[in-house]
Amino acid sequence: MSYNITKFPADVSRLFKPRPPLAYKKPVDYPLEKRQTCPHITGVSQILDKPLAGYLSDFPQGSQNKYLQDYEKAADSKNREQRELENKLSEWDPQNDPNMKDTDPYRTIFVGRLPYDISEVELQRKFNEFGEIEKVRVVRDKINNQSKGYAFIVFTDPQSSKSACKEYGLHRGIEIKGRTCIVDIERGRTVKYFKPRRLGGGLGGRGYTRADKMARLSNNPALRYGDRTSRRPGYEPNRFPPNWAAKPRYAGPSRFSNTATPVPSSVPAQGRYNSQDMPAHRPVGPAVSASPVQTSYRSRTARAQETRQTPKAEEPDY
């Protein structure tokens, strides 16, 4: 397809002109008819004839992909853990737990994330402030008798358990031996379809540790910024001298108020970037009373009131 470039302006016609031909460059390789293999290099077929023949006879269908076996083992392990978890969940019956038999679930609270060396007596002393305690049970391992980090406390009055849960709450927590422990109601016998964390349930999340983390970061900026004390790389917290005085606020007249005219103070002030004395530009201390400043500004309401108060000129009655 050809274009008649005469109908276009000169600057547009130049866009359709062909570019100059490409410069000839000498080839960097031999032409195809002159290419040949070095006589000192031979093929690898003589070396691989016997091994390949033995491999094909031993594995006519090819070898197995062993990396797929690792994937299958991981999947089987996950399925096996899931089946074990389902079996434990089917055996879990908090209503018929012999350790909590004849106890009221609405008088029982759950305390989790406990230190592993805490005893029942120490836990009882910690919660005696809410009322009389009937029973304290720290859940321990059946084999080595080591604490699992959570316990159940039974009060004699249901109001005591409500007060404990209301005071410490689930995400607020209580500090015991340097650890923030959670306090909650006993959900196993009071909440339908509830499952503990060890059986794949729980409430999820660790909101009670978020407050500790934020407090730790705010108290120690090095944990947040590393060796620096601020996010800004060139920030110096002590860049001002200790005797640096903050600038006093302006207390001069305003067009909206009848304040006194400030009197310049003769107290010398220090410069920002040096320690030389400089005359103060702003007053330091209370302003000296003087004659009120008269301004010509009037608000809309004031002007309207003045207009209403002005008597109209009486027209003569003819």
Secondary structure, 3 states (H helix, E strand, C coil): CCCCHHHCCHHHHHHHCCCCCCCCCCCCCCCHHHCCCCCCCCCCHHHHHHHHHHHHHHCCCCCCCHHHHHHHHHHHHHHHHHHHHHHHHHHCCHHHCHHHCCCCHHHEEEEECCCCCCCHHHHHHHCHHHCCEEEEEEEECCCCCCEEEEEEEEECCHHHHHHHHHHHHHHHCEEECCEEEEEEECCCCCCCCCCCHHHCCCCCCCHHHHHHHHHHHHHCCHHHHCCCCCCCCCCCCCCCCCCCCCCCCCCCCECCECCCCCCCCCCCEECCCCCCEECCCCCCCCCCCCCCCCCCCCCHHHHHHHHHHCCCCCCCCC
